[in-house]
Amino acid sequence: MSDTSRAAAGGPMRLRDFRLLLAGAATGQLGAQVTLVALPLVAVLELDAPAFQVGLLTAAETAAFLLVGLPAGALTDRMRKRPLMIRADLVRAVAMASIPAAALADALTMAQLYVVALVTGVATVFFDVAHQSYLPQIVPREQLVAGNGALETVRSSAQVTGPGVGGGLVQLVGAHFAVIVDAVGYLFSALFLSRIKQAEEAPAPVAAGGSLRKEIGEGVRFVFGHPLLRVIAVTTGLANFSTAVLMATQTVHLVRVVGLEAGGLGLVLSASAVGGLLGAVCAGRLAARLGQARVILLSVLVTGPFALLWPLSGHGVTGAVVFAAGSGVVSFGAVVYNVAQVSFRQGLCPPRLLGRMNATLRFLMWGTLPLGALLGGALAQSYGSRTALAWCAVGILAVPLPLLLSPLRRMRHLPGPQDDDGSAGADRGTPLEKASADGEERPAPAPTG
């Protein structure tokens, strides 16, 4: 039985190469979640940085999506994905290892933290674009929802365990030494990826007269030429903008307002991530029962109001529980939303445009992160972290609006693959569900998974 047949019969976990990809994601994500706690605490506890500088650090981590997001897609489409991901892991490992090295030399500064955040951010852009473009090469299209669900389960599991581990390590060895776990995680990720055996398709040769600018334009036109991709970009961009306000503010709020130490901070962030883990486990079932289109809308519409719990969290244990509860429910909706929309994107796009499509969407959706982080830091510094979190909650409440104003609100399922020109790819042999001009469904069989 072929790998594709085994995946179709028993799911992507029956594929050795997918298990290696999953193991790499697990080790890399665990280290990254430890750093999610440790790196801001290096700034807050070790370097006594004010709220705006902490926000600036968060902005530096995500600025790469604005700086290199679009060219990264065109460059990724010119390369083999697996070697690119391995190189990105090695760059991130070296960058993170420089923090404890500088601490041992008593030379650690905020300037170095900004540089490390920016370098790892650039490497992450290339890794993530390649990763999302690589999955369809080792998992059949009908198993993409299951594959993305498994990857989200790993990510959410890391979000549950990583912050607790990170908080404990910070208390044991100090914040600057705790980030070494991230460097080790990236090294293991590179090791697992290097053991994948499936031959990767060679990228299409650059056409005569082709240019990076022209290739970027192809990806941009594909995204903006599809009404559902446009609305997903706007929705996710707004969600990420609001999330960045949270990320820039939560460490300051939990340490200086709620009154948590490093260990308690890690536990709250771990508890918050339980919702994301449940979302990853439930995403496939919810999509099958409700329809992929309905899941995209309902996941953010139902869970968004719980963001109001963040600014309501006060001092002590009760405040910590309230904050964690809000994050847990919002995380549940975010993960279900991500599994559904990422699987849709991967199944829709022609393979040769996957890198550029993913990079264009990442530029639009993740490019809002540094802007939100700067706003969060500025609001927290000027008006306090509670005010910053209140505006964050308002942004989360507004996330479903683009979806409610789009044809997606009347759809149950999403359309299938398209050709490069945006037309339905019926000749691919995949059954499609097509939406009529007014957004209503036309009867057609849906792909499984």
N, C-alpha and C positions, 0 to 999 in steps of 0.2 A: 504493500500500500504506500502511495506517495505521501510526502509531507502534507501536501494540500488536502488529500483525502483524509488523512488522520486528523487534521485540524477541523475539517468539516464534520467529521464523525464525533470527535470528542472534545472539541474546543482547542484554542491555541496553546494551552498548557501541555498538550501532547507533543508539541514541537520543541526539540532540544534548543534550537537557536533562539526561540522566543523565551525560553526559561533563562538562558544566559542574558538576554537583553533585560529581562525582568530583574535578575540578580544584580546586574550593573546599576539599574535604576534604584534598587533598594539600598545599595551601599552608598551611592552618590547622594541620594536624598536624605539618608540618615545623617551623614556628615553635614549636609547643608542645613538641616533642621537644628542641629547642635549649634551651628554658627548663627542661626537666626536669633538665638538667645545670647550667645557669647559675644558676637561682634558689637551690638549696641551697648552691651555691658562693659566692654573694653572702653568705649567712649564715655559712658555715664559714670562708671565706678573707678576706672583706672586713670582716665584723663580728665575727669570732671567736666565733660563737655556740656554746654547749655543745650536747651531743647532744639534750637534752630540748627546747630551743628549736627545733632543726631539726625534730624530730618535731612540735612545735606548729605550725610553718609548714606541714608536710604536712597536718596536721589542718585548718588554716584553709582550705586549697585545696579540701577535700572536705566541709567542714561544711555547705555549702549544700544538699547532698542531704538532710540531716536537717532543716534550717531551712525550706526552701521546696519540698522535693521533692514533697509531695502537692498543695499548691495550684498548683504549676507545671503539673501535668497538666490540672487543670480549667480553668485560665486559658488554656493552650495550645489546648485543644479549642474555646475561644470565639474564637480568632484564626486568621487566615491564617498558615500556617507559614513561608513564605518571607520575608515582611517581618520576622517575629519573629526569624528566624535572622540576617538582615542587621543588625538593631539590636543583637543580642547580640554579633556580631563587632565592631561599632564600639565598644561599651562595653569589650570586652576589649582592643582595640587601644589605647584611651586609657589604660586602667589600666596596661598593661605599659609604655607609653611614659613614664609618670610616674617609673619607677625610674631610667633614665639621666638624666632631667631633674633629679631630686633629687640624684643623684650629682654632676652638674656643679655644683650649688649647695652641695656638701659638706653636705647635710642628710639623707642617707639613714639610716634607722633600722630596727630590727627591727619597730617598730610599723607603719611604712609597708608593710613587706613583708607583715605579717599582713593589713592592710587590702586591699592589692592582691590577695592570694591569695583573700580572702573575696569581693571584688567580682567577680573573674574566675570564681570558683566559682559564684556565683549566675547570672551570664550563661551559663555553660557548662551549668547545669541546664536552663535554658529552651532553649538551642540544641540540646542532645542530645535532649530530649524531642520537640521539633519536628522534628528531623532524622529520627528513627526513625519518626515519624508521617507524614512527608512522602514518604519513599521509596515506599511502596505507591501513592501517587498518580501517580507517573511511571514505575513499573515494574510489569508484569503479575505477578500472584501466582505464576505458575509460574516466574518468573525472579527471585524474591526471594533464593533461595540464591545465584544467580550475582551478583546485585547486591550483596548483603552481602559475598560473597567478594571482589568487586572493591574495595569500600570497605575491607575488612580488609587487602587487599593494599597499598593505598595507606597505610593506617595503619602496617602493619608495615614498609613501605619507608621511611617517615619515621622509624620507630624504629631502622632500620639506619643511615641517613645522618645523622639529626638529632643524636644524641649526639656523634658524631665531629666534626661541624661545630661543635657547641656547645663541646666541649672545646678545639678549635683556636681558636675565637673568644675564649674566656676567656683563653687564654694570650697572644693577640695584643692584645686591647683591654681585657681585664678583664671580670669576671663581670657587673658591673652594666650595661655597654654591650652585652654579647652578647644580652640579652633584647630589644633593639630588633628583632631578627629575628622574634620572636614577634609584636610589634605589626604589622610589615609583613605577616606571614603572614595575620593576621586581616583586614587591609585587602584583600588580594587575594581572600580567601575571600568577603568581602562583595561584591566586584566580580563574581566569577564567578556568585554566586547572583543578583545583580541582572540578569544577562543571560538567565536562564531565561525562556522565552517561554510555556510551557504554562500555560494558565489554571488557577488553583487553585480547587477547589470551595469555595464559601462555607461557613463553619461553620454548623451548625444553630442557629437562634435559641434563646435561653434560654427555656425553658418558663415559662409563667405560674406564679408562686409558686416558681420554681426558685431555688436558692441555691448558693453555692460549696460549702458543707458537704454539701449533698445530692448535688451532682455528684461531689465527692470520694468520697462513700460508694458511688456507682455503680461507680467504678473499683476501689475496694477489694473490693467484693462480687464483682465479676467475677473478680479475681485469686484471692481466697480460695475462690471457689466452684469453681475448676478444680483437680483434684488434681495435674496435671502442672505447672501454673504455680506452685503452692505449693512443690513440691519443687525446682523450678528457682530460686525465690527463696531458699530456704534454702541450697541448694548454692552459688549464686553469692555470696550474702552471706558465707558462710564463706570462700570463696576470696578475696573482696575484703578481708575482715578480715585474712587472713594476708598478702596482697599489700601492704596498707598498712604492716604491720610491716616488710616488706622495703623499701618506698619510704622510710620514715622512717629506716632504718638503713644502707642501702647506701652512700650518699655518705660518711658518717662511717667506715664499715668500709673502703671502698676507699681512702680518703685516709689514714686514721690507722693502719690495721692492715696492709693490703696494701701501702701505701706508694706509691700512684699520684699523679702530678700531674694537672692538669686534662685535658691531652690524652690521657693514658693512661686516665683515668676514662671519657672520651667513647668511646674505642675499645672498652673492655670492654662498655659498655652497648650500643654498636652491634653488637658481635659477639653479645651476648646476644639481640638482636632478630632475628637471622637465622632462628632457629627460628620466630618468629612469622610472618615472611614466607613461609617454607616451609609453615606451617600454613594461611595464607590461600590459597596456590596449590593446596594439596591438599584443602581442606575439601569442595569440591563433589564431587570424585571419591570421596572417602571416604564421604560421605553417600549417594551413588548406589550404591556397591558394598556397604556394610555396612548401610545404613538409617540414617535421621536419628536415631532413638532410640538405637540402638547406638553411634553416633558420640558422642552426648552423654555416655554413660557411659564408653566406652573411652578417650576423649580425656584425661580427667582421671585415670582409674584407672591407665593405663599410664605416663603421664609424671610423675605426682606424686612418686614416690620420688626423682627426680633433684634435688628441692629440698634433700636432705640434703647436696649438694655445697656449698651456701652456707656453712654454719658450718665446713666442713672447709677452706675456702680460707685459706691463710696468706700470709706476706710474699713479695713478689717476683712474677716472671713466672708461675711455676707456680700461685701462688694466684689470680692474675688469670684464667688459663686455666680453672682449676677452677670459679671463680665464673661465668664466662661460659658454660661448658658446662652447668652446672645451669640457668641462666636460659634458655638457648636451648631446651632440651628442654621445660621447663615452659611456656615461651611458645608452643611449637608446639601443645601440648595445649590451652592456654587459648584460642588463636585458633580452632582447629577447633571447640571447644566453643561459643564465642561465635557463630560463623557459623550453627551448627546451631540453637541455642536462640533467637537473635534472629529468624531466618527463621520459625521455628515460631510465635513470638509474633505477628509481623506478619501471618501468614496466618490465624491463629486468630481474631483479635479483630475485631468489627464496626468499621467505619471511624470511627463517631462516638465510640467509646470509646478509640481508639488512644492519644491523648495521656494520658488518665487511666490506662489500663493500663500504658503505658510509665513514667509518673511513679510509679505505685504500686510497680512493680517496682524502679525506680531508687531509690526511698526505702528499700525493704527491702534491696536488694542493695548499693547504694552508701552507704547510711547507716552501714554498718559501717566505712567507710574512715577517718573521723576517729577512731573509737574504736581501731582498729588502729594508726593513726599515733601516737596518744598512748601506747598501750602499748609500741610499739616504741621511742619516744624514752625512755620511763621505764626500760625494761629495759636499753637501751644505756647510759644514764647511770649506772644503779646497778650493773649486772653486766657491762657490756661488750657490744660489738656482736656478738661471736660467740654469746653466750648468747641475745641477741634473735633472731638468725638461726636458732638451733636451735629455738626455740619457733615461729618462722615455718614451718620445715620440718614440724614436728608438725602444725600447722594445715593445711598443704597436703596432707599424707597423709590427713587426716580428710575432705577435700572429697568424695570419692566415696561416703561412707557414706550420706547421705540418698538418693542415687540407688539404691544397692544395696538399701535398705529400702523402695523404692517399686515400683509396678507397672511402671515404665519398664524395670526390669532384664529383663523377659520380653518386651518389645516390640521390634520391628524398625523399624516406621514410626510416625509420630505422627498423631493425628487432625487433620482439616481444620477449616474455618471453623465458628464457632458463632454463634448469634444472641445478642442482648443478654441473654437469660435463661439462657444457658449450654447450650442445646440445640444439637444438631448442625444445621448449616445446609444440609441436603440440598437445600433449594429454591433455593439459590444456583446450582445447576447445576455445582458442582465435585465430582468424585468424591472420596469420603472413605474413609479407613481408620478403622474404629472399633475401640476396644478393649473387650473384654468386662469384666464387673464384676471378674473375678479378674485382669485385666491381660493376658490372652492375646489375641493378634491374632484378628480375624475376617477371613476373606478378603475383600478389596475392592481395587479398583484404586487405586494411589497417584498423586498428582499429580506431574508431572515436575519436575525441578530441585531 
